[in-house]
């Protein structure tokens, strides 16, 4: 139930909703002008202050593209990934393509408040586009989206509070990105021969991969848990995944054994390097599973197999194959991998582990901020929690 001085409305009742257009690509005189032209890929819960493409006045006049003023809210209407339903606010005057809904609010409806509200309704709005076969949103669908209408001063105050949280989240995102860049730089400095030489260090001793790692053989199903191999999260038990995974039909005879400390080449692509397993279980026969053939520090190779240096070497080794093709042991065994003394492997691993832990702390803090903002949004945007207005506004 809304507070007594709030009421419900729809987006179509408080805003004008239109879309843009795309000038003819075959007309060079329509492109490269001084009018920013926004596409759905640039709508990412953000304020848009520049665009990747620009059009000319002639392109604007000879297409259904329109200029929209700063403060216009944009929503992506098409896209099967995360794009559909995402919202942004124009910080500049710009035109858009036809896949962007332009939401121009009437007076006394605060754009920042409704940017926050529509962002909070992302999942619900996306589902509105699943009613038909196209799974797209439309201006007609968006006009019917229900919205709360607090007093204008309260809209502004709520938006200011949530904007402060957005600034804290953006700062935390920068910490994560900086930490990731620093770790990549450390990895490059410690493992790349060219970087080591530039610092007066000797090249790391290298050996053929086949002398350091050997493939695990196929093993019959003995009741072990099934594992999933994913570049974004690594090797994990399928039972631990929130997302839906496809379970095998029938027997898992022929699945490959994975032991803690093994490395697995992801079926999805080799572009993310090799995945490290901390679990014992079975993976699909399509995967290549590697076990150490001589003493190693597992964390040294865990970092190395995710480094740009290694991924570049692997890409050269398998050049010409189609992306997504399973990488076999034959593709891997002739690579020359670094094999420094165990003590140096451990030293490098310790440094990279420390950098990794720093990134994880930043990521945990970022997730905490996002959860707390989401909880606050659910209270403020529904009127369950009221805000105090500055004294001068109350007096007014």
C-alpha positions in Angstrom: 0.0 0.0 0.0 1.3 3.4 -1.0 1.5 6.3 1.5 -1.6 8.5 1.5 0.2 11.4 -0.4 1.4 9.0 -3.1 -0.6 7.6 -6.0 -0.3 5.1 -8.8 -0.1 5.9 -12.4 1.4 4.4 -15.6 4.4 5.4 -17.6 2.2 6.4 -20.5 0.3 8.8 -18.3 3.3 10.6 -17.0 5.6 10.5 -20.0 5.7 10.7 -23.8 7.2 7.5 -25.2 8.7 7.4 -28.7 11.6 5.8 -30.5 14.2 6.9 -33.0 15.5 5.6 -36.3 18.6 4.7 -38.3 19.7 6.8 -41.3 20.5 4.9 -44.5 23.9 3.3 -44.1 24.5 3.5 -47.8 24.5 7.3 -47.6 27.9 8.5 -46.3 26.6 12.0 -46.1 24.2 10.9 -43.3 27.1 9.7 -41.0 30.0 11.2 -39.2 28.3 14.5 -38.3 28.0 16.3 -35.0 24.7 14.7 -33.7 25.3 11.9 -31.1 23.4 8.8 -32.1 22.8 6.2 -29.4 22.2 2.5 -29.8 21.0 -0.1 -27.2 24.5 -1.3 -26.6 25.2 2.0 -24.9 22.2 1.7 -22.5 23.7 0.2 -19.4 22.0 1.7 -16.3 24.2 4.8 -16.9 24.1 8.5 -17.8 25.1 8.8 -21.5 27.5 11.7 -22.1 28.9 10.5 -25.5 28.1 8.0 -28.2 30.1 5.7 -30.4 28.5 7.0 -33.6 27.3 10.4 -34.9 24.9 11.4 -37.7 24.5 14.6 -39.7 21.6 17.0 -40.0 20.8 15.4 -43.3 20.8 12.0 -41.7 18.4 13.2 -39.0 16.0 14.9 -41.5 15.9 11.9 -43.9 15.2 9.2 -41.3 12.9 8.6 -38.3 15.7 9.6 -36.0 14.8 12.4 -33.6 16.8 14.6 -31.2 16.0 14.1 -27.5 17.0 16.5 -24.8 19.2 15.8 -21.7 17.1 14.2 -19.0 15.3 11.9 -21.4 15.3 8.3 -20.2 16.2 5.6 -22.7 15.2 1.9 -22.5 16.4 -0.9 -24.7 13.4 -2.6 -26.3 15.2 -5.4 -28.2 17.9 -8.0 -27.2 17.9 -11.5 -26.0 20.9 -11.1 -23.6 20.9 -8.6 -20.8 20.2 -5.7 -23.1 16.4 -5.7 -23.2 14.9 -3.7 -20.4 18.1 -1.8 -19.4 17.7 1.9 -18.9 19.9 5.0 -19.1 19.5 8.8 -18.8 20.7 11.2 -21.5 23.2 13.7 -20.2 23.5 15.3 -23.6 21.1 16.0 -26.5 21.2 13.0 -28.8 19.3 10.9 -31.3 18.7 7.2 -31.0 18.0 4.2 -33.2 14.6 2.5 -33.4 15.5 -0.1 -30.7 15.6 2.6 -28.0 12.5 3.8 -26.3 12.8 7.5 -25.4 10.8 8.4 -22.3 10.3 12.1 -21.9 8.7 12.8 -18.5 6.2 15.6 -18.0 6.9 18.5 -15.6 7.0 17.6 -11.9 8.2 14.0 -12.6 11.8 13.7 -11.7 14.0 11.9 -14.3 16.5 10.7 -11.7 13.7 9.2 -9.6 12.2 7.3 -12.5 15.6 6.2 -13.7 16.0 4.6 -10.3 12.5 3.1 -10.3 12.8 1.7 -13.9 16.2 0.3 -13.0 14.7 -1.5 -10.0 12.0 -3.0 -12.2 14.4 -4.4 -14.8 13.5 -8.1 -14.4 9.8 -7.4 -14.3 9.9 -5.2 -17.4 12.0 -7.7 -19.3 9.3 -10.3 -18.7 6.7 -8.1 -20.3 8.5 -8.7 -23.6 8.2 -12.5 -23.3 4.4 -12.5 -24.0 4.9 -12.7 -27.8 7.1 -14.7 -30.1 9.5 -11.8 -30.7 10.3 -11.3 -27.0 10.7 -7.6 -27.5 9.4 -4.6 -25.7 7.4 -1.9 -27.5 6.2 1.6 -26.8 2.7 0.2 -26.2 4.0 -2.2 -23.6 6.0 0.5 -21.8 3.1 2.8 -21.7 1.3 0.3 -19.5 4.1 -0.1 -17.0 2.7 0.9 -13.5 4.7 3.5 -11.6 4.4 5.2 -8.2 4.0 9.0 -8.0 5.3 10.5 -4.8 5.3 14.3 -4.3 7.8 16.0 -6.5 10.1 17.1 -3.6 10.1 13.6 -2.3 11.0 12.2 -5.8 14.0 14.5 -5.9 15.2 13.6 -2.4 14.9 9.8 -3.0 16.8 10.2 -6.2 19.6 12.2 -4.4 20.0 9.5 -1.8 20.1 6.7 -4.4 22.5 8.7 -6.5 24.9 8.9 -3.5 24.9 5.1 -3.4 25.5 4.9 -7.1 28.6 7.1 -6.6 29.9 4.7 -3.9 29.2 1.7 -6.2 31.0 3.4 -9.1 34.1 4.0 -6.8 34.0 0.4 -5.8 33.8 -0.7 -9.4 36.9 1.4 -10.1 38.7 -0.3 -7.2 37.9 -3.7 -8.7 39.0 -2.7 -12.2 42.3 -1.2 -10.9 43.0 -4.3 -8.8 42.4 -6.5 -11.8 44.7 -4.4 -14.0 47.4 -4.5 -11.3 47.2 -8.3 -11.0 47.5 -8.6 -14.8 50.5 -6.3 -14.7 52.1 -8.3 -11.9 51.5 -11.6 -13.8 53.0 -10.1 -16.9 56.0 -8.8 -15.0 56.7 -12.1 -13.1 56.0 -14.6 -15.9 56.7 -12.9 -19.3 60.2 -13.3 -20.5 60.3 -9.9 -22.2 59.1 -8.2 -19.0 61.6 -10.0 -16.9 64.5 -9.2 -19.2 63.5 -5.5 -19.2 64.0 -5.6 -15.4 67.3 -7.5 -15.6 65.9 -10.8 -14.7 66.7 -14.1 -16.3 64.1 -15.8 -18.5 62.1 -18.5 -16.8 63.3 -22.1 -17.7 60.8 -23.7 -20.1 59.9 -27.3 -20.8 57.5 -28.9 -23.2 54.0 -29.1 -21.7 54.0 -32.9 -22.1 56.8 -33.1 -19.5 54.9 -31.1 -16.9 51.3 -32.2 -17.6 49.7 -35.4 -18.9 46.1 -36.2 -19.8 43.8 -38.1 -17.5 42.2 -41.1 -19.1 38.5 -41.9 -19.3 37.0 -43.6 -16.3 33.7 -45.4 -15.8 31.0 -43.9 -13.7 31.6 -44.8 -10.0 29.0 -42.5 -8.4 31.2 -39.4 -8.3 29.6 -36.0 -8.5 29.3 -34.4 -11.9 31.3 -31.2 -12.4 30.6 -28.2 -14.6 33.4 -26.2 -16.3 32.7 -22.5 -16.9 35.1 -19.7 -17.7 33.3 -17.3 -15.4 33.4 -19.5 -12.3 35.8 -22.4 -13.0 35.3 -26.1 -12.2 32.4 -26.6 -9.7 29.9 -29.2 -8.7 26.8 -28.9 -10.8 24.7 -29.1 -7.7 26.2 -25.8 -6.4 25.0 -23.8 -9.4 22.0 -21.5 -9.2 21.7 -21.4 -12.9 20.1 -24.2 -14.9 22.5 -26.8 -16.2 21.8 -29.6 -18.6 22.1 -33.0 -16.9 23.3 -36.0 -18.9 20.7 -38.5 -20.1 21.5 -42.1 -19.2 24.9 -43.5 -18.2 27.9 -41.3 -17.5 30.3 -44.1 -18.5 33.2 -42.6 -20.4 33.1 -39.4 -18.4 36.6 -38.2 -17.3 37.8 -38.2 -13.7 38.9 -34.8 -12.3 41.0 -34.7 -9.1 41.7 -31.6 -6.9 44.6 -29.8 -8.5 43.8 -30.9 -12.1 43.3 -28.4 -14.9 40.5 -28.6 -17.4 40.2 -26.9 -20.8 36.7 -25.4 -21.1 34.5 -26.7 -23.9 33.1 -23.2 -24.5 36.4 -21.7 -25.7 40.1 -21.6 -25.0 40.1 -17.8 -24.9 39.7 -17.8 -21.1 42.6 -20.1 -20.5 42.5 -23.3 -18.4 40.2 -23.9 -15.5 41.5 -25.2 -12.1 39.6 -27.7 -10.1 39.4 -27.9 -6.3 37.0 -30.8 -6.5 36.9 -34.5 -7.3 34.3 -35.6 -9.7 33.5 -36.3 -13.4 33.3 -34.1 -16.4 32.0 -34.8 -19.9 34.3 -36.8 -22.3 34.4 -33.7 -24.5 36.8 -32.0 -22.0 40.6 -32.3 -21.8 41.7 -33.0 -18.3 45.4 -32.4 -17.3 47.2 -33.7 -14.2 50.7 -32.8 -13.2 53.5 -35.1 -14.4 56.1 -33.7 -12.1 56.2 -31.5 -8.9 54.5 -28.1 -9.4 53.1 -25.3 -7.3 49.5 -25.5 -8.4 48.8 -21.8 -7.8 51.7 -20.8 -10.0 50.1 -22.6 -13.0 46.5 -21.6 -11.9 47.6 -18.0 -12.5 49.8 -18.8 -15.5 47.0 -20.6 -17.3 44.8 -17.5 -17.0 47.5 -15.1 -18.2 47.5 -13.3 -21.5 50.9 -14.7 -22.2 49.7 -18.3 -22.0 46.4 -17.6 -23.8 48.3 -16.0 -26.6 50.7 -19.0 -26.9 47.7 -21.4 -27.0 45.9 -19.3 -29.6 49.0 -19.6 -31.9 49.2 -23.3 -31.3 45.7 -23.9 -32.4 45.4 -21.2 -35.0 43.0 -22.0 -37.8 40.5 -24.0 -35.8 36.9 -22.8 -35.3 36.2 -21.0 -32.1 34.5 -23.4 -29.7 36.2 -26.5 -31.0 37.3 -28.8 -28.2 41.1 -28.4 -27.6 42.8 -31.8 -27.5 45.9 -32.7 -25.6 47.7 -32.8 -29.0 47.0 -29.0 -29.3 48.6 -28.5 -25.9 51.5 -30.9 -25.4 54.1 -29.2 -27.7 53.8 -25.8 -26.0 56.8 -24.7 -24.0 55.7 -23.8 -20.5 57.7 -22.0 -17.8 59.1 -24.4 -15.2 61.1 -22.4 -12.7 62.5 -24.0 -9.5 59.8 -24.9 -7.1 60.9 -22.1 -4.7 60.4 -19.5 -7.4 57.1 -20.9 -8.4 56.0 -20.5 -4.8 57.3 -17.0 -4.5 55.5 -15.9 -7.7 52.3 -17.7 -6.6 52.4 -16.0 -3.2 52.6 -12.5 -4.8 49.8 -13.2 -7.3 47.7 -14.8 -4.5 48.0 -11.6 -2.5 46.9 -9.5 -5.5 44.0 -11.9 -6.1 42.8 -11.6 -2.5 42.9 -7.8 -2.8 40.6 -8.0 -5.8 38.3 -10.4 -4.0 38.0 -8.0 -1.1 37.1 -5.2 -3.4 34.6 -7.4 -5.2 33.0 -8.5 -1.9 32.7 -4.8 -0.9 31.1 -4.0 -4.3 28.6 -6.8 -3.9 27.7 -5.6 -0.4 27.1 -2.1 -1.6 24.9 -3.4 -4.4 22.8 -5.5 -2.1 22.4 -2.7 0.4 21.3 -0.3 -2.3 18.8 -2.8 -3.7 17.3 -3.2 -0.2 17.1 0.5 0.3 15.5 1.0 -3.2 12.8 -1.5 -2.4 11.9 0.6 0.7 12.3 4.1 -0.7 10.7 3.5 -4.1 7.5 2.0 -2.7 7.0 4.4 0.2 7.6 1.8 2.9 10.4 4.1 4.1 10.0 7.8 3.9 12.7 10.4 3.6 13.2 13.6 5.5 13.1 16.7 3.3 15.4 19.7 4.0 13.8 22.2 6.3 13.6 24.9 3.6 11.7 22.5 1.3 9.3 21.6 4.1 8.6 25.3 4.8 8.1 25.9 1.1 
